[in-house]
Amino acid sequence: MVINLSPSVTNENETTSSLQFAERLKKVKLEVVNKNMPSQGKLSNLKQELEQERLRRQELEQQLQQHMQGGTLSPNMSQMSQMSQVQGELLK
């Protein structure tokens, strides 16, 4: 902090007040908190959600693989597009 002091007697009260304020300000302790970081509870929820999505993805991949091996239905273009979109979302 920078304070302006005056040697003039007419500014004695203001100079004294500024010095007292600077002295009080030196005693202030600041604590930095990063508000961009999710809390532990939210972080664990996000991890749990990610794991659920991974399991869902594996399940869908297995279903698709079984479906393709069974030969009962060949995927059409819209089904392939949907699978690509789902895969893209899961990989984000």
PyMOL commands that place a pseudoatom at each C-alpha (Angstrom):
pseudoatom trace, name=CA, resn=MET, resi=1, chain=A, elem=C, hetatm=0, pos=[0.000, 0.000, 0.000]
pseudoatom trace, name=CA, resn=VAL, resi=2, chain=A, elem=C, hetatm=0, pos=[1.154, 3.503, -0.733]
pseudoatom trace, name=CA, resn=ILE, resi=3, chain=A, elem=C, hetatm=0, pos=[0.018, 6.452, 1.358]
pseudoatom trace, name=CA, resn=ASN, resi=4, chain=A, elem=C, hetatm=0, pos=[0.639, 10.125, 0.817]
pseudoatom trace, name=CA, resn=LEU, resi=5, chain=A, elem=C, hetatm=0, pos=[1.882, 12.078, 3.806]
pseudoatom trace, name=CA, resn=SER, resi=6, chain=A, elem=C, hetatm=0, pos=[2.081, 15.797, 4.152]
pseudoatom trace, name=CA, resn=PRO, resi=7, chain=A, elem=C, hetatm=0, pos=[4.635, 17.645, 6.292]
pseudoatom trace, name=CA, resn=SER, resi=8, chain=A, elem=C, hetatm=0, pos=[2.181, 20.500, 6.686]
pseudoatom trace, name=CA, resn=VAL, resi=9, chain=A, elem=C, hetatm=0, pos=[0.615, 21.068, 10.108]
pseudoatom trace, name=CA, resn=THR, resi=10, chain=A, elem=C, hetatm=0, pos=[-2.726, 21.746, 8.432]
pseudoatom trace, name=CA, resn=ASN, resi=11, chain=A, elem=C, hetatm=0, pos=[-2.832, 18.123, 7.157]
pseudoatom trace, name=CA, resn=GLU, resi=12, chain=A, elem=C, hetatm=0, pos=[-1.742, 16.534, 10.432]
pseudoatom trace, name=CA, resn=ASN, resi=13, chain=A, elem=C, hetatm=0, pos=[-5.110, 14.822, 11.102]
pseudoatom trace, name=CA, resn=GLU, resi=14, chain=A, elem=C, hetatm=0, pos=[-5.306, 13.352, 7.589]
pseudoatom trace, name=CA, resn=THR, resi=15, chain=A, elem=C, hetatm=0, pos=[-1.691, 12.154, 7.739]
pseudoatom trace, name=CA, resn=THR, resi=16, chain=A, elem=C, hetatm=0, pos=[-2.256, 10.505, 11.124]
pseudoatom trace, name=CA, resn=SER, resi=17, chain=A, elem=C, hetatm=0, pos=[-5.466, 8.905, 9.905]
pseudoatom trace, name=CA, resn=SER, resi=18, chain=A, elem=C, hetatm=0, pos=[-3.699, 7.550, 6.801]
pseudoatom trace, name=CA, resn=LEU, resi=19, chain=A, elem=C, hetatm=0, pos=[-0.893, 6.065, 8.915]
pseudoatom trace, name=CA, resn=GLN, resi=20, chain=A, elem=C, hetatm=0, pos=[-3.391, 4.407, 11.265]
pseudoatom trace, name=CA, resn=PHE, resi=21, chain=A, elem=C, hetatm=0, pos=[-5.314, 2.972, 8.322]
pseudoatom trace, name=CA, resn=ALA, resi=22, chain=A, elem=C, hetatm=0, pos=[-2.101, 1.587, 6.795]
pseudoatom trace, name=CA, resn=GLU, resi=23, chain=A, elem=C, hetatm=0, pos=[-1.205, -0.006, 10.134]
pseudoatom trace, name=CA, resn=ARG, resi=24, chain=A, elem=C, hetatm=0, pos=[-4.626, -1.715, 10.359]
pseudoatom trace, name=CA, resn=LEU, resi=25, chain=A, elem=C, hetatm=0, pos=[-4.380, -2.836, 6.761]
pseudoatom trace, name=CA, resn=LYS, resi=26, chain=A, elem=C, hetatm=0, pos=[-1.071, -4.603, 7.429]
pseudoatom trace, name=CA, resn=LYS, resi=27, chain=A, elem=C, hetatm=0, pos=[-2.869, -6.867, 9.902]
pseudoatom trace, name=CA, resn=VAL, resi=28, chain=A, elem=C, hetatm=0, pos=[-5.441, -8.077, 7.364]
pseudoatom trace, name=CA, resn=LYS, resi=29, chain=A, elem=C, hetatm=0, pos=[-4.872, -11.656, 6.227]
pseudoatom trace, name=CA, resn=LEU, resi=30, chain=A, elem=C, hetatm=0, pos=[-6.324, -12.736, 2.904]
pseudoatom trace, name=CA, resn=GLU, resi=31, chain=A, elem=C, hetatm=0, pos=[-7.102, -16.294, 1.891]
pseudoatom trace, name=CA, resn=VAL, resi=32, chain=A, elem=C, hetatm=0, pos=[-7.266, -17.128, -1.790]
pseudoatom trace, name=CA, resn=VAL, resi=33, chain=A, elem=C, hetatm=0, pos=[-10.097, -19.465, -2.801]
pseudoatom trace, name=CA, resn=ASN, resi=34, chain=A, elem=C, hetatm=0, pos=[-10.359, -20.855, -6.308]
pseudoatom trace, name=CA, resn=LYS, resi=35, chain=A, elem=C, hetatm=0, pos=[-14.065, -20.853, -7.071]
pseudoatom trace, name=CA, resn=ASN, resi=36, chain=A, elem=C, hetatm=0, pos=[-13.546, -22.539, -10.426]
pseudoatom trace, name=CA, resn=MET, resi=37, chain=A, elem=C, hetatm=0, pos=[-12.641, -25.841, -8.812]
pseudoatom trace, name=CA, resn=PRO, resi=38, chain=A, elem=C, hetatm=0, pos=[-15.599, -28.084, -8.031]
pseudoatom trace, name=CA, resn=SER, resi=39, chain=A, elem=C, hetatm=0, pos=[-16.118, -29.063, -4.413]
pseudoatom trace, name=CA, resn=GLN, resi=40, chain=A, elem=C, hetatm=0, pos=[-15.171, -32.573, -3.278]
pseudoatom trace, name=CA, resn=GLY, resi=41, chain=A, elem=C, hetatm=0, pos=[-18.820, -33.644, -3.247]
pseudoatom trace, name=CA, resn=LYS, resi=42, chain=A, elem=C, hetatm=0, pos=[-19.429, -32.345, -6.741]
pseudoatom trace, name=CA, resn=LEU, resi=43, chain=A, elem=C, hetatm=0, pos=[-16.167, -33.864, -7.950]
pseudoatom trace, name=CA, resn=SER, resi=44, chain=A, elem=C, hetatm=0, pos=[-17.099, -37.298, -6.610]
pseudoatom trace, name=CA, resn=ASN, resi=45, chain=A, elem=C, hetatm=0, pos=[-20.554, -36.963, -8.229]
pseudoatom trace, name=CA, resn=LEU, resi=46, chain=A, elem=C, hetatm=0, pos=[-18.911, -36.141, -11.553]
pseudoatom trace, name=CA, resn=LYS, resi=47, chain=A, elem=C, hetatm=0, pos=[-16.563, -39.127, -11.230]
pseudoatom trace, name=CA, resn=GLN, resi=48, chain=A, elem=C, hetatm=0, pos=[-19.494, -41.402, -10.438]
pseudoatom trace, name=CA, resn=GLU, resi=49, chain=A, elem=C, hetatm=0, pos=[-21.444, -40.042, -13.409]
pseudoatom trace, name=CA, resn=LEU, resi=50, chain=A, elem=C, hetatm=0, pos=[-18.434, -40.570, -15.673]
pseudoatom trace, name=CA, resn=GLU, resi=51, chain=A, elem=C, hetatm=0, pos=[-18.100, -44.174, -14.519]
pseudoatom trace, name=CA, resn=GLN, resi=52, chain=A, elem=C, hetatm=0, pos=[-21.813, -44.781, -15.164]
pseudoatom trace, name=CA, resn=GLU, resi=53, chain=A, elem=C, hetatm=0, pos=[-21.446, -43.365, -18.667]
pseudoatom trace, name=CA, resn=ARG, resi=54, chain=A, elem=C, hetatm=0, pos=[-18.418, -45.600, -19.310]
pseudoatom trace, name=CA, resn=LEU, resi=55, chain=A, elem=C, hetatm=0, pos=[-20.361, -48.659, -18.219]
pseudoatom trace, name=CA, resn=ARG, resi=56, chain=A, elem=C, hetatm=0, pos=[-23.312, -47.620, -20.393]
pseudoatom trace, name=CA, resn=ARG, resi=57, chain=A, elem=C, hetatm=0, pos=[-20.963, -47.168, -23.350]
pseudoatom trace, name=CA, resn=GLN, resi=58, chain=A, elem=C, hetatm=0, pos=[-19.481, -50.647, -22.830]
pseudoatom trace, name=CA, resn=GLU, resi=59, chain=A, elem=C, hetatm=0, pos=[-22.967, -52.097, -22.597]
pseudoatom trace, name=CA, resn=LEU, resi=60, chain=A, elem=C, hetatm=0, pos=[-24.023, -50.409, -25.849]
pseudoatom trace, name=CA, resn=GLU, resi=61, chain=A, elem=C, hetatm=0, pos=[-20.855, -51.544, -27.609]
pseudoatom trace, name=CA, resn=GLN, resi=62, chain=A, elem=C, hetatm=0, pos=[-21.485, -55.145, -26.507]
pseudoatom trace, name=CA, resn=GLN, resi=63, chain=A, elem=C, hetatm=0, pos=[-25.086, -54.984, -27.697]
pseudoatom trace, name=CA, resn=LEU, resi=64, chain=A, elem=C, hetatm=0, pos=[-23.973, -53.605, -31.038]
pseudoatom trace, name=CA, resn=GLN, resi=65, chain=A, elem=C, hetatm=0, pos=[-21.301, -56.265, -31.389]
pseudoatom trace, name=CA, resn=GLN, resi=66, chain=A, elem=C, hetatm=0, pos=[-23.776, -59.065, -30.572]
pseudoatom trace, name=CA, resn=HIS, resi=67, chain=A, elem=C, hetatm=0, pos=[-26.262, -57.570, -32.958]
pseudoatom trace, name=CA, resn=MET, resi=68, chain=A, elem=C, hetatm=0, pos=[-23.707, -57.373, -35.755]
pseudoatom trace, name=CA, resn=GLN, resi=69, chain=A, elem=C, hetatm=0, pos=[-22.442, -60.936, -35.151]
pseudoatom trace, name=CA, resn=GLY, resi=70, chain=A, elem=C, hetatm=0, pos=[-25.957, -62.335, -35.085]
pseudoatom trace, name=CA, resn=GLY, resi=71, chain=A, elem=C, hetatm=0, pos=[-26.483, -61.077, -38.611]
pseudoatom trace, name=CA, resn=THR, resi=72, chain=A, elem=C, hetatm=0, pos=[-30.150, -60.448, -37.950]
pseudoatom trace, name=CA, resn=LEU, resi=73, chain=A, elem=C, hetatm=0, pos=[-29.951, -56.800, -38.925]
pseudoatom trace, name=CA, resn=SER, resi=74, chain=A, elem=C, hetatm=0, pos=[-27.329, -54.756, -40.653]
pseudoatom trace, name=CA, resn=PRO, resi=75, chain=A, elem=C, hetatm=0, pos=[-27.155, -51.214, -39.346]
pseudoatom trace, name=CA, resn=ASN, resi=76, chain=A, elem=C, hetatm=0, pos=[-28.521, -48.563, -41.671]
pseudoatom trace, name=CA, resn=MET, resi=77, chain=A, elem=C, hetatm=0, pos=[-26.973, -45.115, -42.083]
pseudoatom trace, name=CA, resn=SER, resi=78, chain=A, elem=C, hetatm=0, pos=[-29.147, -43.453, -39.440]
pseudoatom trace, name=CA, resn=GLN, resi=79, chain=A, elem=C, hetatm=0, pos=[-28.222, -46.092, -36.861]
pseudoatom trace, name=CA, resn=MET, resi=80, chain=A, elem=C, hetatm=0, pos=[-24.531, -45.649, -37.698]
pseudoatom trace, name=CA, resn=SER, resi=81, chain=A, elem=C, hetatm=0, pos=[-24.915, -41.873, -37.395]
pseudoatom trace, name=CA, resn=GLN, resi=82, chain=A, elem=C, hetatm=0, pos=[-26.607, -42.240, -34.003]
pseudoatom trace, name=CA, resn=MET, resi=83, chain=A, elem=C, hetatm=0, pos=[-23.842, -44.522, -32.762]
pseudoatom trace, name=CA, resn=SER, resi=84, chain=A, elem=C, hetatm=0, pos=[-21.208, -42.040, -33.952]
pseudoatom trace, name=CA, resn=GLN, resi=85, chain=A, elem=C, hetatm=0, pos=[-22.961, -39.233, -32.105]
pseudoatom trace, name=CA, resn=VAL, resi=86, chain=A, elem=C, hetatm=0, pos=[-23.228, -41.263, -28.909]
pseudoatom trace, name=CA, resn=GLN, resi=87, chain=A, elem=C, hetatm=0, pos=[-19.604, -42.292, -29.151]
pseudoatom trace, name=CA, resn=GLY, resi=88, chain=A, elem=C, hetatm=0, pos=[-18.554, -38.672, -29.741]
pseudoatom trace, name=CA, resn=GLU, resi=89, chain=A, elem=C, hetatm=0, pos=[-20.499, -37.496, -26.696]
pseudoatom trace, name=CA, resn=LEU, resi=90, chain=A, elem=C, hetatm=0, pos=[-19.043, -40.209, -24.505]
pseudoatom trace, name=CA, resn=LEU, resi=91, chain=A, elem=C, hetatm=0, pos=[-15.481, -39.412, -25.550]
pseudoatom trace, name=CA, resn=LYS, resi=92, chain=A, elem=C, hetatm=0, pos=[-15.773, -35.739, -24.570]
for i in range(1, 92): cmd.bond("trace and resi %d" % i, "trace and resi %d" % (i + 1))
show_as sticks, trace
zoom trace
